[in-house]
């Protein structure tokens, strides 16, 4: 197909998928002005192809899926097997054709868009005709449980002499609920026991699916300290059920006393050598 004919064909496809004049659009954007998704307004049918607009997304792959139950339980409510995958350019804006699939559970329905790691997600309401799916019983609020927590001093040679170093904090989390938890707010502070007030950049936790256990390794920088303990306080904000934890690690910079002992021995030997050199020789 020649260049002009290909252009005409693409325009025809776009016109067929575009909403009818005056139909409007339905848009969804998370709180805080994050990524957004726009779908045609009005009632849609299962099996229909529509154009979905994306704006404010990170460059890369996105997954687009139809969900029932307002996607409250994550993948359990979504037609993940019939999801559409597309690419978002560096501009963060894209228009992708999507096949409307039947959700596994009853409406209210949404079109959910997310990145593979779940760090960016948005949804827009969908009105679907002819959806006959089982209703979902109300679920308990989402929560996370702490499976394991440990902190180890990984400062290396710098820590031997009380210089600023690093603690390696290992956190294992489990989602016992029926809903996935996506990128909950995570705050970390470090400092002496009872005075951990220095804020540490906490990593994004991503998506923790229902029933999933995930382990995180978090490097926590520490200041200069001769001896003592460091305490790391953390708080993960899950709606209705925040999770707080505290872990401590010892810093024992044994290089300082060893260096002091070596220096003392060197000074003593130097003084003895100087006295021996000053003694007069006997004839």
N, C-alpha and C positions, 0 to 999 in steps of 0.2 A: 504494500500500500504506500502510495507516494505521500510526501509531507503534507500537502494541502488536504488530501483525503483523510489522513489520520487525524488532522486537527478538527475537521468537520465531524468525524465519528466521535471524538472525545467530547466535543461540545454537545452532540446529540445525547450521549449518555448522561452528561451532567444535567441537561435539561429534563431528561426523563426522571432523574432521581431527585431533582430539586422540588421543594414544596410548592403547592399551587399558589398562585397570586392571592394575597390576603390571608393565607393560611397561618402566617406567623411562625414563630419558633418557640420551643421550650428550652430554657437554659438552666444549667446548674453550675454553681461555683462554690467551693468550700469557703468557710469563714476565714478572713484574713487575706482575701484576694489571691488565692492560689490558682492552680490550673482550673480551666473551665471547659465545659462540654455543652454543645448546642445541638438539639435535635428538632425535627419538624414538629409543629404543634398539631393537635387534633388526634383522632383515633387512628392507630396503626394496626396492621394485620400481621399475624405470624406468616413468615415467608416473604414479606415485602422488603425491598431494598430501599434504603434511605441514605441520604448524605448527612454525616455527622461532622460538625465543626469543632475543632480543638483550638484552644488559645492559652498561652502561658505555660506550656509544657516543656520539660527538659528534652533535649534532643535524644532520639533513640526510639526503641520499640515501645508500643503501647498495646494493651489488650482491652478489647471492647466486648462486653457481654451483657445480655439481658438477664435481669434478676427479678424474682418475685419477693414478697415479704419485705419490700424496701431494702433488700440486701442486708438485713439486720444480722444475719449469721454468716455473712461473707460468701465463700464459695459454695456452701451448702444450699444457698438460695439462688444460685446463678447457673445459667446454661453455659458452663465453662467449656464443655466439649464442642460447642458450636460457636465459640468466641471468634471474633475477627481480630487479626493482628495487623498492625500498620506501623509505618515509620514517621516520626516527627522530625522535620529539619531543624537546623540550629535556630531558625527564627522563632520556634516554639508554636507555630501556627500550621494547621493542616486541615484538609477536608477529605474524609475517608468514606467510601461506600461500605455500608454495614447491612448484613442480612439479619432481619429481625427473627430471632429464634424463640421458641416457646420456653418459658421459665419452668423449672422443676416444681415450683410451688405457686400458690395463688398470689394475685396482686394484693396490695399496691406494688406496681412494677416500676423499675428504674433501669436506665441504661448506665452501666458502670464502666468507667475507663480507669485503668491503672497501669503503672509501670511494672516490669517483671518483679522488682523487689517490693513493690507496694509502698514505696516512700512518697509517691505522688499519686493521688486518686481524686476522682470527682464523679458525680453522677447527676443525671437529669431525670425527672419524672416521665414515665411513659404511660399512655392510655392504650391498652391493647384490647382488641376485640376477639372474642371466641377463645379466651384462655380458660381451660378447665383443668385446674391443677389442685392438689390437696392443700387445704389450709394448714397453717403452722400454728401450733400452740405457743402461747407466750413463754419466753425464756427468761432465765435469771440474768441479772446484770453481768457484764463481762468482768473477769478478774484474772490476775496473774498470781502464781505461787512461786516462791523462791525455793529452788531445789538444792542449789549449792552456791556457796559464796566463799571466796578465798583471796587473800592479798599477799603477795610475795615481793620483797625488795629486789629489784633488778637493776640497781644502780651501777653494779660492776666496780671497777677500780675507782671511779669517782666517789662512790659511796664509802669506800674504805677510809677516805680521808675527810668525811663529813661534807663533801661538796653536794650541790643540788643533783638529785638523781631521779629515779622513777620507780613507782610501784606498779606491779602487774596485777590487776584485779580481774578475777574470773567470776562471771555471774551466769548461773544457769536458771532459766525461767521456763515455767510450764503454764500452758493455757488449758485449764480443765473444763472450760465452758464449751458451749455449742456454737459460739460466734468467734470469728477471727478478730484479732486486735491489731490494728494498723498504726504503726509509728506513734505510740503514746509518748507524751511529754516525759523527758528523762532529765533529771537534774543531779549533779554531783558536786560535793564540796570536800575539801581535804584540809587537815590541820592537826594540831595536838588533840588528844582525847578531850571531849567536851567543848573544844574550841575550833571545830572544823568549819571555818568560814570562807576559805579561799575557793572560789568557784572554778570548776574544771569543765572544759568542753566535753560534754557527753555525746557519745555516738548516737546515730539514728538506730532505733531498734527494728525498723522495718515491719514486716507482717508476720505475726505469730498465729498460725492457723489453729482452728479448734482441735484440741487434743495434742498439739505439737509442743515439743521441748526444744529450746534453742539455747546455745551457749555463746557468751560474748566475752572477748578478751579486751579489757579497757586499760590503756596505759595512763597512769596518773602521775604527773610530775610532782616532785617534792622539793622543798627549799633546802638550804644548807642547815645542818643540825649535827652537833657532835654525837649525842646519844639520845635515845628515847624512842617513843612510839608515835606512829602516825595513824590517824583515824580517817576513814573515808565514809562519808554519809551519802546515801542515795535515796532518791524518791522518784517513783514511776507513777505518773498520774493516769490511772485507768478510771473512766467515768463511774463514779459512785464507790469505787473500791481502790483507793491509792495504795501502793506498796512502798513501804519504807524499810531501809536496811542500813546496818553499820558494820564495818569490818576494819580491823586494825592490823598493823604489821610493825615489827620492831626494826629499828636501824641500829646496827652495832658497828660503827666504823673503827674496827680494830687496828686499822693502819695508823691512826693517830698515836695510840700508846706504844705501838711497836716502833714507830719513827722516833718518838721521844726516848724510848729505851736505848735505841741504837745511837742516838745523838749523845745521850749521857755516857754510854760506854766509850765513845770516841773521845769525848772531852776528858774523861778520867785517864784514858790511855795517853792522851796528849800531855796532860799534866805530869804523869809519872815519867814520861819520856823527857820532859823538860827538866825535872828534878835530877834525873840520872845524868843528864848532860852537864849540869852545874856542879856536881860533886867533884872535889879535887882528887886526883889520882895519888895513891900512896906509893912512896919510893922504898 
